[in-house]
Amino acid sequence: MTSVSGLSGERFEVVVIGGGLAGLATAASLGAQGCHPILVLESETAPGAHSSGKNAGLVRQAAEDPQTTELCVRGAELIRRRQQRCPDLFQQSGSLIISDENHVPASSWAQVEPQILSEDAVRQHYPELQAWPGGQAYWTPTDGIIDVPKLLGSLMEDLVSGGGDVAFGAAAGRVKKLDSGGFQIEVRASSSGNPVIGEVLCDQLVIANGAWAAEFSGASDMPISLNVTNRGCLITDSGGFDNQVRPWIWSDLAGWYLRPMGDSLLWSACEEEEAAAGVLNLSTDLEDYWREKVKGSWDPSGQSLKRLSSWVGQRTFCPDRKFLLGEDSRCHGWHWAVGLGGHGVTCALAVGERVAGSVLGEDTPADWAWSEDRFVSSSKSLP
Ligand SMILES: Cc1cc2nc3c(=O)[nH]c(=O)nc-3n(C[C@H](O)[C@H](O)[C@H](O)COP(=O)(O)OP(=O)(O)OC[C@H]3O[C@@H](n4cnc5c(N)ncnc54)[C@H](O)[C@@H]3O)c2cc1C
């Protein structure tokens, strides 16, 4: 690991800004393809301190649109492959998604090939489910649960073994495009409020700083618009649930999901509250909101489940809720890996693969790339 104080004018082939899943997966994929030297700048003192460490760890392949589903399916495939050299990374528990065409279109389901289950078949897994929340139950046996700290650790190992480096506690500041080609990036200790303590140079740049990406790139005259929203996770005791392996279950219509987590249960009431980057509060009490949400569909005894802990994390969306990946047509060498919304765990390895491809010269499909159509108000280019 590089010390933040040692960053003074070194030149890298690629600098990645952000050491969450998107940034580490991109850097690891680049390293594996012989691209070096690579540096990841991460403002926190450990990887995955923000969204990548504050999620539910569900591998869910069926998404709200077919393009995102394609990345989710590829991401899940890469997770299963990684499992072969990283034991216990992934538990293929399967998933039960209770949904309708307004939430997941047929073109997404066609890529996943789920089975439709009857209400009785769902209750064999979850007898606690009382009133049916509406919609159909889709059983996807290849979904499951991933150990996110293990994934982050395995990406760090890949990065370092591929000759890459990470500077923790190193916040990237303003980026300047150099007349001679490439970029110069200011570096500050930990946060944007601190003075500049160094700079690094690079030929290509990957922006993977999640909720901060719009503010960050706007300050470097590469404006984009992103929406940051807060969502909670609540851990309760198991309330007498047995410890058998169950699929996770998600009611898109009622707006909650649940996964077993050791002896506890992880719930989300699917809040989606607009927020500023790094500001982690909700307007309602997380527990009250969750109890109200599940009341209609869950066994009344679920109401006596004991809250053990909770957290709030941030999901960051592009205006059309599709990811922003690949090189920006406004600036050669400037690549995006942002707007992963609620699918960044499932898709991380597929995002890394695609953005690394873009750095190495592949075109990005229009669905993912920056364009005026997607980001209407964002048409300035670097000076
Ligand atoms: C409650 C919740 C549940 C979720 N559940 C799931 C799920 O079950 N399955 C799923 O697939 N997805 C899930 N997600 C979504 C997933 O967590 C995100 O899509 C993913 O973690 C985004 O990763 P990221 O690397 O883009 O962002 P982040 O993990 O936030 O990484 C960005 C990094 O950039 C760093 N940074 C910021 N500014 C700078 C700077 N100037 N210089 C250097 N570093 C900087 C930050 O410190 C941070 O570490 C969930 C999200 C939430 C909030």
The ligand as an ORCA input file, in Angstrom:
! r2SCAN-3c Opt
* xyz 0 1
  C     -28.913     -0.729      1.853
  C     -28.320     -1.194      0.539
  C     -28.481     -2.513      0.162
  C     -27.930     -2.963     -1.042
  N     -28.053     -4.272     -1.335
  C     -27.526     -4.746     -2.495
  C     -27.642     -6.115     -2.807
  O     -28.172     -6.888     -2.014
  N     -27.148     -6.559     -4.002
  C     -26.556     -5.698     -4.894
  O     -26.163     -6.141     -5.979
  N     -26.383     -4.387     -4.592
  C     -26.852     -3.889     -3.413
  N     -26.697     -2.574     -3.095
  C     -26.000     -1.684     -4.035
  C     -24.472     -1.751     -3.887
  O     -24.108     -1.739     -2.530
  C     -23.839     -0.566     -4.625
  O     -24.327     -0.502     -5.961
  C     -22.321     -0.696     -4.710
  O     -21.770     -0.955     -3.454
  C     -21.713      0.585     -5.280
  O     -20.311      0.436     -5.263
  P     -19.374      1.633     -5.664
  O     -17.989      1.104     -5.679
  O     -19.914      2.298     -6.875
  O     -19.564      2.722     -4.491
  P     -18.872      2.821     -3.051
  O     -18.795      1.518     -2.376
  O     -19.585      3.908     -2.295
  O     -17.396      3.260     -3.387
  C     -17.022      4.574     -3.695
  C     -15.717      4.846     -2.953
  O     -15.172      6.082     -3.399
  C     -14.520      6.693     -2.298
  N     -14.369      8.107     -2.618
  C     -15.323      9.061     -2.696
  N     -14.780     10.226     -3.096
  C     -13.444     10.007     -3.253
  C     -12.356     10.833     -3.639
  N     -12.534     12.123     -3.970
  N     -11.116     10.293     -3.678
  C     -10.915      8.979     -3.354
  N     -11.929      8.159     -2.979
  C     -13.177      8.656     -2.951
  C     -15.461      6.405     -1.135
  O     -14.779      6.527      0.102
  C     -15.913      4.989     -1.448
  O     -15.117      4.020     -0.789
  C     -27.228     -2.075     -1.895
  C     -27.048     -0.747     -1.491
  C     -27.570     -0.313     -0.283
  C     -27.335      1.103      0.148
*
